Amino acid sequence: MNAKKTAADLPENPLGFMARPTPQLQAALRQQQAMLPPVEFAEMMVAVRSVFEKFTAKLLEFAPGVERGAALHRMMDHELKAAAPFPISCRKGCSGCCHYEVEITRNEAAILSEAVAGGLPIDHDRLNLQAARERQSPEWRRYGSEDNRCVFLGADGACQVYHDRPSICRKHLVTTPVAACSTAGLTVAPVQVLFAEILLSAELSIEGTEFGSLPKMLLRSLSEMPERRAPETNVPLKIRLQVARRQADLSQSDPQPDFAEFQIKAMLL
């Protein structure tokens, strides 16, 4: 007779092959490990590792910075199509989540800093105020505070860098009323796609990839721009993003996932 497994029976780290898996991925796979027979969970982890390695190889085809950041976004959008059947309540102007502490990679910060350097207006005083906070500062829990407002959020409540928004913003999808995202005490029901979590985990696990709060990473990226610029970066940002996105699209012509990968591709957390 199969006894129900307990937390004490679970291996210490089923995701040991990843340097930095997302918390959402860790939680999802812990849940699966508690539910599935050991053999089935082992097969699932073989598929997860295969997908992780494919994503890693694809991301490494792009140079760190704007190119890799744009490729990550294109690949993320492709994986998030799995959430299409769900009644996502996120809409233009529903900006509750734009008042939280959002974390981004250094590659994504490069894209955003190029946009600011190119003339996109932001509130630099607010950026400095937010960047001075410690990670997970209690200040971020002041719902609706103007001081918490993302520097890329327009007066109309719409994102000014929507097409270049960070991965965390892209994969933050909810089915609950938008008011729940900005009201203390209300429950938010997120829709999270397993492949999207594996993809971001692959990006974060690449050696040298830095990850931190948007204000801190953006401020640092802006300060580094003069020394970061090289002759090849004279190509306009728009053109470099288009090239990286087009190259990322080629991932659709890659060999199709095996059967086990297909099974986990359909999973939502």
Secondary structure, 3 states (H helix, E strand, C coil): CCCCCCHHHCCCCCCCCCCCCCHHHHHHHHHHHHHCCHHHHHHHHHHHHHHHHHHHHHHCCCCCCHHHHHHHHHHHHHHHHHHCCCCCCCCCCCCHHHHCCCEEEHHHHHHHHHHHHCCCCCCHHHHHHHHCCCCCCHHHHCCCCHHHCCCCECCCCCECCHHHCCHHHHCCCECCCHHHHHCCCCCCCECCEHHHHHHHHHHHHCCCCCEEEHHHHHHHHHHHHHHHCCHHHHCCHHHHHHHHHHHHHHHHHCCCCCHHHHHHHCCEC
